[in-house]
Amino acid sequence: MILFSRILYTAIAGALLLAAILLTGVAIWRTIAGFSTGESALDTMLDGIGLIIIAVAVADVGKFLFEEEVIADRELRRPAEARGSLTKFMTIIIIALSLESLVLITKASRSNLADIVYPALLGLLAVLAMVGLGLFQKLSQNATAAVPPDHDDGGEEDAPETSAPKRRGGGSRTAR
């Protein structure tokens, strides 16, 4: 079952990466075609930027899935792991929403100001998602602190602190 899961998530991540590459290609092609036909340069560039923003978000989601499900090969058993993974994923979404709303606000402000409502709501959604993520971080902080780290993690963290002073002080004096 683990092998099937790895293959499935690898295929999904690959499909997302391929979609991101295709979106980038479409953005470049449409921008070049827009310039060659004489369309408005700024509108053509903003359309291309919007597609590239979406492509980057799709690629980041694919990369996130691949790293979390294939490379790390772990289930999120500790609250700190779940908190970190959710924070990474939500950060990708928030950045994509913010950038897309900026592009759409710029496009709407150039043509018809009545069309600015949707981009403004998208920006507000990005802000609300960021506030929600901050609230999640604050509320889950107690759960993360309450669960002690694994014994292996604690031993590795303590070992360099206790052995480092011995190497510096004792090693140089005995060699001379």
GUTI-844793 format. One record per atom (N, C-alpha, C): residue in one letter; x, y, z. Coordinates in steps of 0.1 Angstrom, whole numbers, padded with zeros to 4 digits, always signed. Each point is the difference from the previous one (the first is absolute). Last residue first. Layout:
GUTI-844793
AXYZ...
END
This chain:
GUTI-844793
R+0492+0210+0226R+0012+0009+0000R+0009-0004+0010A-0043-0021-0006A+0008-0003-0012A+0013+0008+0001T-0034+0004+0033T+0008-0013+0002T+0009-0002-0013R-0029+0038+0002R+0010+0001+0011R+0009-0013+0001S-0038+0004-0031S+0011+0008-0004S+0011+0001+0011G-0040-0026+0007G+0007-0005-0011G+0012+0009-0003G-0033+0011+0035G+0009-0011+0003G+0009-0004-0011G-0033+0035-0006G+0009+0003+0011G+0011-0011+0002R-0034-0004-0035R+0007+0012-0002R+0011+0002+0011R-0029-0038+0000R+0009+0000-0011R+0008+0013-0001K-0033-0005+0033K+0011-0009+0003K+0010+0000-0012P-0041+0024-0003P+0010+0007+0009P+0012-0009+0002A-0036-0019-0026A+0007+0011-0007A+0010+0007+0010S-0032-0036+0012S+0013-0004-0005S+0008+0011-0006T-0044+0006+0018T+0009-0005+0011T+0013-0004-0005E-0033+0016-0031E+0002+0010+0011E+0010-0004+0010P-0016-0029-0035P+0010+0009-0005P+0003+0011+0011A-0033-0035+0011A+0014-0005-0003A+0010+0011-0004D-0049+0006+0006D+0008+0002+0012D+0015-0004-0003E-0034-0006-0034E+0002+0014+0003E+0009+0002+0012E-0011-0044-0013E+0009+0006-0010E+0002+0015+0003G-0029-0025+0027G+0014-0004+0002G+0009+0006-0010G-0047+0008-0003G+0005+0006+0012G+0015-0003+0002D-0024-0022-0035D+0002+0015-0003D+0007+0007+0012D-0012-0046+0004D+0011+0002-0009D+0003+0014-0003H-0038-0012+0026H+0013-0001+0008H+0012+0002-0009D-0046+0025-0013D+0005-0014+0001D+0013+0000+0008P-0031+0041+0011P+0006-0006-0012P+0005-0014+0003P-0043+0021+0026P+0015+0000+0000P+0005-0006-0013V-0047+0027+0009V+0005-0013-0005V+0015+0001+0001A-0023+0039+0011A-0004-0010+0009A+0005-0014-0003A+0006+0040-0028A+0009+0000+0012A-0004-0011+0009T-0026+0005-0038T+0013-0003-0004T+0010-0001+0012A-0045+0015+0006A+0001-0015-0003A+0013-0004-0004N-0007+0046+0007N-0001-0007+0013N+0001-0016-0002Q-0002+0029-0038Q+0013+0001+0007Q+0000-0007+0013S-0037+0007-0031S+0006-0013+0000S+0014+0001+0007L-0027+0039-0004L-0008-0010+0007L+0007-0013+0001K+0020+0035-0026K+0000+0004+0015K-0008-0011+0008Q+0003-0005-0047Q+0013-0001+0006Q+0000+0003+0015F-0040+0006-0025F+0004-0014+0001F+0013-0002+0007L-0012+0043-0011L-0008-0005+0011L+0002-0015+0003G+0021+0020-0037G+0006+0005+0012G-0008-0005+0012L-0018-0010-0042L+0013-0008+0003L+0007+0005+0012G-0038+0024-0013G-0004-0014+0004G+0012-0008+0003V+0007+0042-0019V-0005+0002+0014V-0003-0014+0006M+0010+0001-0045M+0012+0003+0008M-0003+0001+0015A-0035-0004-0031A+0007-0013+0001A+0013+0002+0008L-0025+0038-0009L-0007-0008+0009L+0006-0014+0002V+0017+0030-0032V+0003+0005+0013V-0007-0009+0010A-0008-0010-0044A+0014-0003+0003A+0003+0005+0014L-0042+0011-0017L+0001-0015+0003L+0014-0004+0004L-0007+0044-0015L-0005-0002+0013L+0000-0015+0004G+0012+0010-0044G+0010+0005+0010G-0004-0001+0014L-0031-0011-0033L+0010-0010+0000L+0012+0004+0009L-0035+0031-0007L-0005-0011+0009L+0011-0012+0000A+0008+0036-0029A+0001+0005+0014A-0004-0011+0010P-0004-0008-0047P+0014-0001+0005P+0001+0005+0014Y-0044+0002-0018Y+0005-0013+0001Y+0015-0001+0005V-0020+0043-0008V-0006-0007+0011V+0006-0014+0002I+0008+0033-0036I+0010-0002+0010I-0005-0007+0012D-0022+0016-0042D+0005-0014+0000D+0010-0003+0011A-0018+0044-0010A-0011-0008+0006A+0004-0015+0001L+0028+0034-0021L+0001-0001+0015L-0011-0008+0006N+0023-0005-0049N-0013+0004+0006N+0001-0001+0015S+0042-0002-0027S-0012+0000-0010S-0012+0006+0006R+0043-0003+0024R+0003+0006-0014R-0013+0000-0009S+0000-0020+0044S+0001+0015+0001S+0003+0007-0013A-0002-0048+0003A-0013+0006+0002A+0001+0015+0001K+0040-0025-0002K-0008-0002-0013K-0013+0008+0001T+0026-0003+0039T+0007+0009-0010T-0008-0001-0013I-0015-0028+0034I-0003+0014+0003I+0007+0009-0010L+0009-0046-0004L-0013+0003-0004L-0004+0015+0003V+0042-0016+0014V+0000+0001-0015V-0014+0004-0004L+0005-0007+0046L+0007+0012-0005L+0000+0001-0015S-0018-0039+0019S-0009+0012+0003S+0007+0013-0004E+0025-0040-0003E-0010+0000-0010E-0010+0012+0002L+0034-0007+0032L+0006+0004-0013L-0011+0001-0011S-0013-0017+0043S+0004+0014+0001S+0005+0005-0014L-0011-0046+0004L-0012+0009+0001L+0004+0015+0000A+0035-0032+0002A-0007+0000-0013A-0012+0009+0000I+0022-0006+0041I+0008+0008-0009I-0006+0000-0014I-0021-0026+0032I-0002+0014+0003I+0009+0008-0009I+0003-0047-0003I-0013+0005-0005I-0002+0015+0003I+0039-0021+0015I+0000-0001-0014I-0013+0006-0005T+0004-0005+0045T+0008+0011-0004T+0000+0000-0015M-0021-0036+0021M-0008+0012+0000M+0008+0012-0004F+0022-0041+0003F-0010-0001-0010F-0008+0013+0000K+0033-0005+0033K+0006+0001-0013K-0011+0001-0011T-0015-0007+0044T+0005+0013-0002T+0007+0002-0013L-0015-0043+0013L-0011+0009-0003L+0004+0014-0002S+0033-0030+0013S-0005-0003-0013S-0011+0008-0004G+0017+0005+0044G+0010+0004-0010G-0005-0002-0015R-0026-0017+0036R+0000+0015+0001R+0009+0005-0011A+0000-0046+0008A-0012+0004-0007A-0001+0015-0001E+0036-0017+0024E+0001-0004-0014E-0012+0004-0008A+0000+0006+0047A+0010+0010-0006A+0001-0003-0015P-0026-0029+0028P-0007+0013-0004P+0010+0010-0007R+0007-0053-0004R+0002+0010+0010R-0007+0013-0004R-0002-0037-0029R-0004-0006+0013R+0002+0010+0011L-0002-0006-0055L+0001+0011+0009L-0005-0004+0014E+0024-0032-0037E-0013+0004+0004E+0001+0011+0010R+0037-0014-0039R-0004-0001+0014R-0015+0005+0002D+0036+0002-0038D-0006-0013+0003D-0004-0002+0015A+0025+0035-0030A+0000-0001+0015A-0006-0014+0004I+0001+0008-0046I+0014+0001+0005I+0000-0002+0015V-0043-0001-0022V+0009-0010-0006V+0014+0001+0007E-0037+0028+0014E-0005-0013-0001E+0009-0011-0006E+0011+0048+0008E-0007-0005+0012E-0004-0015-0001E+0022+0024-0037E+0008+0000+0012E-0006-0007+0012F-0026+0005-0040F+0011-0009-0002F+0009-0001+0012L-0035+0031+0000L-0005-0013+0001L+0011-0010-0002F+0012+0045-0006F-0005-0003+0014F-0004-0014+0002K+0009+0015-0043K+0012-0002+0007K-0003-0003+0015G-0036+0011-0028G+0006-0013-0004G+0012-0003+0008V-0019+0042+0007V-0008-0010+0006V+0005-0014-0004D+0021+0037-0019D+0003-0001+0014D-0008-0011+0007A-0008+0010-0046A+0012-0007+0002A+0004-0002+0015V-0038+0025-0011V-0002-0014-0003V+0012-0008+0002A+0003+0047+0005A-0007-0006+0011A-0003-0015-0002V+0021+0024-0035V+0009-0001+0012V-0007-0007+0012A-0025+0011-0039A+0009-0011-0002A+0009-0003+0011I-0029+0037+0002I-0007-0012+0002I+0009-0012-0003I+0018+0041-0008I-0003-0001+0014I-0007-0013+0003I+0007+0011-0045I+0012-0004+0007I-0001-0002+0015L-0036+0018-0026L+0002-0014-0003L+0013-0006+0007G-0009+0047+0004G-0010-0008+0007G+0002-0015-0002I+0027+0029-0025I+0004+0000+0014I-0010-0008+0008G-0010+0008-0045G+0011-0009+0002G+0005-0002+0014D-0033+0032-0009D-0006-0013-0002D+0011-0011+0001L+0014+0045+0001L-0007-0004+0012L-0007-0014-0001M+0022+0018-0038M+0010-0004+0010M-0007-0004+0013T-0027+0016-0035T+0006-0012-0003T+0010-0005+0010D-0019+0043+0005D-0010-0011+0002D+0005-0014-0003L+0028+0037-0009L-0002-0002+0014L-0010-0010+0003A+0008+0012-0045A+0011-0006+0006A-0002-0003+0015S-0037+0003-0039S+0005+0008+0010S+0011-0008+0008E-0007-0016-0049E-0009+0002+0011E+0007+0009+0010G+0018-0017-0043G-0002+0014+0003G-0010+0002+0011T+0019-0041-0021T-0012+0004-0006T-0003+0015+0003S+0039-0022+0018S+0001+0000-0014S-0013+0004-0007F+0003-0003+0047F+0009+0011-0004F+0000+0000-0016G-0025-0034+0021G-0006+0013+0003G+0009+0011-0005A+0017-0044-0002A-0011+0002-0010A-0007+0013+0002I+0032-0012+0031I+0007+0002-0013I-0011+0003-0010T-0016-0012+0042T+0007+0013+0000T+0007+0004-0013R-0020-0043+0005R-0010+0010-0001R+0006+0014+0001W+0029-0037+0005W-0006+0000-0013W-0010+0011-0002I+0018-0007+0043I+0010+0005-0009I-0006+0002-0014A-0027-0021+0032A+0002+0014+0003A+0010+0007-0009V-0007-0047-0004V-0012+0008-0005V+0002+0015+0003G+0032-0029+0018G+0001+0001-0015G-0011+0008-0006T-0002-0009+0046T+0011+0010-0003T+0002+0001-0015L-0031-0032+0014L-0005+0013+0003L+0011+0011-0003L+0013-0045-0003L-0009+0004-0011L-0006+0014+0002I+0026-0018+0035I+0009+0003-0012I-0009+0004-0012A-0022-0014+0039A+0006+0013+0002A+0009+0004-0012A-0020-0043+0000A-0011+0011-0002A+0007+0014+0002L+0027-0037+0009L-0003+0001-0014L-0010+0011-0003L+0008-0010+0045L+0011+0006-0006L-0001+0002-0015L-0033-0024+0022L-0001+0014+0004L+0012+0007-0006A-0001-0046-0006A-0010+0006-0008A-0002+0015+0003G+0031-0025+0026G+0005+0001-0014G-0011+0007-0009A-0012-0011+0044A+0010+0011+0000A+0005+0002-0014I-0028-0036+0006I-0008+0012+0002I+0010+0012-0001A+0019-0042-0002A-0007+0002-0012A-0008+0013+0001T+0022-0015+0038T+0010+0004-0010T-0007+0003-0013Y-0026-0017+0034Y+0004+0013+0003Y+0010+0005-0009L-0013-0045-0005L-0011+0009-0002L+0003+0015+0002I+0032-0034+0011I-0002+0001-0015I-0011+0010-0003R+0007-0010+0045R+0011+0008-0005R-0001+0002-0015S-0032-0028+0021S-0001+0014+0004S+0011+0009-0006F+0003-0047-0006F-0011+0006-0008F-0002+0015+0003L+0030-0024+0026L+0006+0002-0013L-0011+0006-0009I-0013-0012+0043I+0009+0012+0000I+0006+0003-0013M-0027-0039+0006M-0008+0012+0000M+0009+0013+0000
END
